[in-house]
Structures are given as C-alpha cells and as structure tokens.
Amino acid sequence: MPNFRCQYCGGINLVPPDAIHFTCKHCGEVQNTPAFSEQVNTSLDEMMLAQEKAAPQSRPHSYTMPTQTHSESIHNPMITARKDSIYFTALSKIGGEEIGRYYDAIAMLESLGEWRDCKELIQQCHEKIVSLQEEKEKKENLRIQSKKALKKRRICVLVGFPTVVLLIAAVLLTIFEFVPNANYKQALAAAARGDTITAYEMFDALGGYKDSREKAASLFKKYKEEKIQVAAVGDTLYFGTYEQDGNTANGKENIGWRVLDKTEDALLLLSVNGLDSVPYHSENTPVTWEICDYRKWLNKTFFNTAFTATEQQRICTTTVKSDKNPDYNTTSGMDTYDKVFVLSLSEVKKYMPRADERLCHSTAYAEKKGLDHLTGNQKCSWLLRTPGIDEAMICYVQSEGAIRHVGGNVNAPGSVVRPAIWLKIKF
C-alpha cells in the first residue's frame, strides 16, 4: 500500500490505493488522498472554464474563487462539486434584459444558502429586476400617453370641440342608460320564460343597475346547479364557499371555478382566484407531493372548510399522477388518491398553453395572509405539484404567467392556493 504524509502533523500513513480519503493515525484528521484532491480540483477548473466560454458577458462583476472551509473542501468534496455546478449555472443566467433569467438565477442561488457570494448576487438580481420592471413601465406609460394624445388631436381636427362634447354626451347616455335598460328588459324576459342561466348572467353583468343585484341573488341557487349541467370547457361556475373578501362578519363567499376539461360524467375545475396563502411544506427539506404538508392541508382543512357534507360527496376521488420534472428528471414520489389537488407541470401546459391563460389574481383574504404579488394589480404566483431542480424545490407559475421549471424552496411563503377538483355532473 502507498504511504501518504498527513498535511496537518506530517505523520506517515499506509492507505489502500483506491481510497478517496483517510484518517491520520497520528492526529486523527480526515483528509483526501492526493490523487482524489487533484481530480476534484481539475473538475472544478474545467467547470469554471466552460461557464466563462458559454456566457462571457453575463457575469455582473469579476469573481475571485473564495477560500473553502476545511469541512467543505475535505469532508464533503461531492457536495462542493454539486453546489458549484448550481452556482455557475446561476451565474450564466445573470445578464441581459430578460427578467425571467434573473428569477431563475435567484431560485438557484437561494437553494445554496450561505455558499460563496450568493447573498450579494441575489441582491444584485433583485435590483436588476426592479430596474428592468421600472424601465418597462416607463416605456408602456409613454406609449399609452402618446397614443391618447394622438387620438385626441385627430378628433379635435376632424370635428371640433363642440361636436366632441355632443358626441361624448351621446356615448355616455348610450352606455349608462339605453344599453343597460335594454339588457335589463332582456334579462326580465329570460327569467319569465325560465331561462335561468341567461337571466342570472345578464342581471349579474348589470351590477347596480336598478334592482339587478337582488334579482341575480334570487336566481343564484338555481343558476348554480343548472350551469354545472351544461358547462363547457372555458366556462366559469360556482361550487362551495370560502372566505375571500377579508370580512369574516359577512360570511364566506362563493368559489368561482374555471372548467379545464370535461368527460361524460365529470368536470375538471380550477379555482379562478388564489384563495389562500400556504407554503408547500413547513420545512426546507426534500419532499414530494405524496408526503408534503400542502396535500394534507388541501384534503383536510380546505376540504372541510370549503364544502358542505353534501358537496363533499359530489367531489370525485382522483388518481393524482406522479409528475417528474422534464428538465431535471427529479424524483416525484408515488401516485396518490385525493379529493383536492393542484396541477402538475404537464397539466398546466396542456390546459393553459399560453402565459395569459395562467394569470391568477388573489382574493383580499389571501392578500392579508401575506402573499407575494405585483403591487397594485393583485396578480400572484401559484404552486404546482411537480418538483424543481431537486426535491427541496417545487415548480410554480410566476405572477406574469411564466412557468418556473427550476422551482422555489418548498417552505417559501408568497404563493397562493389554487386548488383543482373533479366534480360529478349528475348528483
């Protein structure tokens, strides 16, 4: 067997030729064999060189390899290599004008904790995102203002100021009196002939016009059931109740659902709004849908709060398929059998292929729970059940509708509950 000298006390040790590390018999320190240390260092050097060739303009600042701790460089060489792989992948995404790349980089860097200069890089990414969003808003405001100004000048040139005043008055009269009155009469006629769906939807659309709200409320119970019987993919219907307006004194509000799919006897429904704000799991640890806290909360707390005993019987028990991440092939656990679930990555792409179809708005109640949304418009991100780059991260739909395959930490706050159910049509 070859002799290796301890780098701490200088003692000589007999070590098997295929050993990766050894414990000095003189001082007790654990260390790599020289051959393995050389191999690890070479691998890291090659990795850094590949990243520099792939994205030479993407680094936000010059970087000097920080000194690794004794425990990281000697006791955990494979963990060091894995973290460096994620770290340099994140660096390659920093740069350019695409906001999504910075979000991806943040998610990767956050998964590394205190590694290298991750905290500083995360801060730089957040600052860049804010800068890009502000620039985007400025350009959009300038475009809108320019368009409005051009339209106003054209009207003034063509018809003159007095004509414009008369035209506006005629338009306002049509909008606020003639059209609502005609629609109100049509709603009354629909109710008289027993067309509950048409009558309710027209009264509901009229809002506070005359007694439209009261008439819509009187038709709602019958409308709710009839709508389920004839609903098509893309329709909105109501089933169950949940606190949404943030005022518990007036009771729970009806839950709106979007129809994503339809079979002969059941409908696949996804809540229209984000109803609550609950993390996927309570701890930052590897976890799958099968054993996560989110699944338990949906099928116990939410299920018993949102639906009456009769409504619960109408919800199908569904085989929820395990869904691997197509980019990282991350382990996703076993199939489950649930009443309530959330969509997978593949299901979102199937039923909502466009980003604008994935947009979700929070309820006032969910906002009070501390969710993360864009200021002023209540657009929010929502969780999926597919794992991200590893089992400690979970995929989600970002507030602008983009899907984040790399995922976010499983215990991160800020995403809303957007449940899905299969509902029996006949009951």
Secondary structure, 3 states (H helix, E strand, C coil): CCEEECCCCCCEEECCCCCCEEECCCCCCEEECHHHHHHHHHHHHHHHHHHHHHCCCCCCCCCCCCCCCHHHHHHCHHHHHHHHHHHHHHHHHCCCCCHHHHHHHHHHHHCCCCCCCHHHHHHHHHHHHHHHHHHHHHHHHHHHHHHHHHHHHHHHHHHHHHHHHHHHHHHHHHHHHHHHHHHHHHHHHHHHCCCHHHHHHHHHHHCCCCCHHHHHHHHHHHHHHHHHHHCCCCCEEEEEEECCCCCHHHCCEEEEEEEEEECCCEEEEEECEECEECCCCCCCCCCCHHHCHHHHHHHHHHHHHHCCHHHHHHECCEEECCCCCCCCCCCCCCCEEECCECCCHHHHHHHCCCHHHHCCEECHHHHHCCCCECCCCCEECEEEEEECCCCCEEEEECCCCCEEEEEEECCCCCCEECCEEEEECCC
